[in-house]
């Protein structure tokens, strides 16, 4: 997985930050959906790699119960974590015990559950 994520960095569109991020959603049936971060000059209209991968999976018909794990690599010598906007989306489509693997370009990896990344999620139950 590390090699594929590193290769995907080349597809990031990051003219402002020059900080590529790549992600891969893995489903319970073994399918993989990829994403990279995409920026623009306004900086607010872009999107993160994690959400791009999740959106690609949903577009292909993946349902909430089908998400298994998420892999994320930041362009850094140290491991980076998903931003809080991405954590919101992760907490909505993944189960609390799903694994999120975060990589550095040096090959270091840290594993967390969704519950560890999002201990107090805002979800459907909060909308009533």
FENPELIN-V903199 format. One record per backbone hydrogen bond with DSSP energy under -1.0 kcal/mol. CO is the residue of the C=O (numbers start at 1). NH is the residue of the N-H. E is the energy in kcal/mol with one decimal. If there is no record, write none. Layout:
co->CO nh->NH e->E
co->CO nh->NH e->E
This chain:
co->1 nh->5 e->-2.5
co->2 nh->6 e->-2.3
co->3 nh->7 e->-2.4
co->4 nh->8 e->-2.2
co->7 nh->10 e->-1.3
co->8 nh->11 e->-2.4
co->9 nh->12 e->-1.3
co->13 nh->39 e->-2.9
co->14 nh->18 e->-1.6
co->20 nh->75 e->-1.6
co->21 nh->37 e->-1.6
co->22 nh->73 e->-2.8
co->23 nh->35 e->-2.0
co->24 nh->71 e->-2.4
co->25 nh->33 e->-2.2
co->26 nh->68 e->-2.4
co->26 nh->69 e->-1.9
co->27 nh->30 e->-2.1
co->31 nh->27 e->-2.4
co->33 nh->25 e->-3.1
co->35 nh->23 e->-2.5
co->37 nh->13 e->-2.0
co->38 nh->47 e->-2.2
co->40 nh->43 e->-1.8
co->42 nh->44 e->-1.6
co->47 nh->38 e->-2.5
co->48 nh->52 e->-2.1
co->49 nh->53 e->-2.5
co->50 nh->54 e->-2.3
co->51 nh->55 e->-3.2
co->52 nh->56 e->-2.4
co->53 nh->57 e->-2.1
co->54 nh->58 e->-2.6
co->55 nh->59 e->-2.7
co->56 nh->60 e->-1.5
co->57 nh->62 e->-2.5
co->58 nh->61 e->-1.7
co->63 nh->66 e->-2.5
co->64 nh->67 e->-1.0
co->66 nh->28 e->-2.7
co->69 nh->26 e->-2.8
co->70 nh->101 e->-3.2
co->71 nh->24 e->-2.5
co->72 nh->103 e->-3.4
co->73 nh->22 e->-2.3
co->74 nh->76 e->-2.0
co->76 nh->105 e->-2.5
co->83 nh->87 e->-2.3
co->84 nh->88 e->-1.7
co->85 nh->89 e->-1.5
co->86 nh->90 e->-3.0
co->87 nh->91 e->-2.7
co->88 nh->92 e->-1.1
co->89 nh->93 e->-1.6
co->90 nh->94 e->-2.3
co->95 nh->98 e->-1.5
co->96 nh->115 e->-2.4
co->98 nh->114 e->-1.7
co->99 nh->70 e->-2.0
co->100 nh->112 e->-2.3
co->101 nh->72 e->-2.8
co->102 nh->110 e->-2.5
co->103 nh->74 e->-1.7
co->104 nh->107 e->-1.4
co->108 nh->104 e->-2.1
co->110 nh->102 e->-2.9
co->112 nh->100 e->-3.2
co->113 nh->117 e->-1.9
co->114 nh->118 e->-2.6
co->123 nh->126 e->-1.6
co->124 nh->127 e->-1.6
